[in-house]
Amino acid sequence: MAPSPTSDMSEAKFLTVAEVATVMRVSKMTVYRLVHNGELPAVRVGRSFRVLEEDVNEYLRKSFFDAG
């Protein structure tokens, strides 16, 4: 589970949109769509976004489904 905004964030690892796209093997546009739709939490830093690595992992865990 992602840390709450009030918890200690000094140990948190933030990823850029490009890094998230690489980890998920999708385009940057897909990551932006997930962020704008609220499916992937992100922090806006200036004109760019940063995503907690744990939030990416949690999104991927929740996205798995049994195809069999």
ChimeraX attribute file (.defattr): number of C-alpha atoms within 10 A of each C-alpha:
attribute: neighborCount
match mode: 1-to-1
recipient: residues
	/A:1	7
	/A:2	14
	/A:3	12
	/A:4	8
	/A:5	7
	/A:6	6
	/A:7	8
	/A:8	9
	/A:9	11
	/A:10	6
	/A:11	6
	/A:12	13
	/A:13	11
	/A:14	19
	/A:15	18
	/A:16	17
	/A:17	21
	/A:18	17
	/A:19	16
	/A:20	22
	/A:21	18
	/A:22	12
	/A:23	13
	/A:24	16
	/A:25	10
	/A:26	12
	/A:27	13
	/A:28	17
	/A:29	12
	/A:30	15
	/A:31	21
	/A:32	17
	/A:33	12
	/A:34	14
	/A:35	18
	/A:36	12
	/A:37	10
	/A:38	10
	/A:39	12
	/A:40	17
	/A:41	17
	/A:42	22
	/A:43	12
	/A:44	9
	/A:45	8
	/A:46	6
	/A:47	5
	/A:48	10
	/A:49	17
	/A:50	19
	/A:51	22
	/A:52	20
	/A:53	18
	/A:54	16
	/A:55	18
	/A:56	20
	/A:57	16
	/A:58	14
	/A:59	15
	/A:60	11
	/A:61	10
	/A:62	8
	/A:63	8
	/A:64	8
	/A:65	7
	/A:66	4
	/A:67	4
	/A:68	3
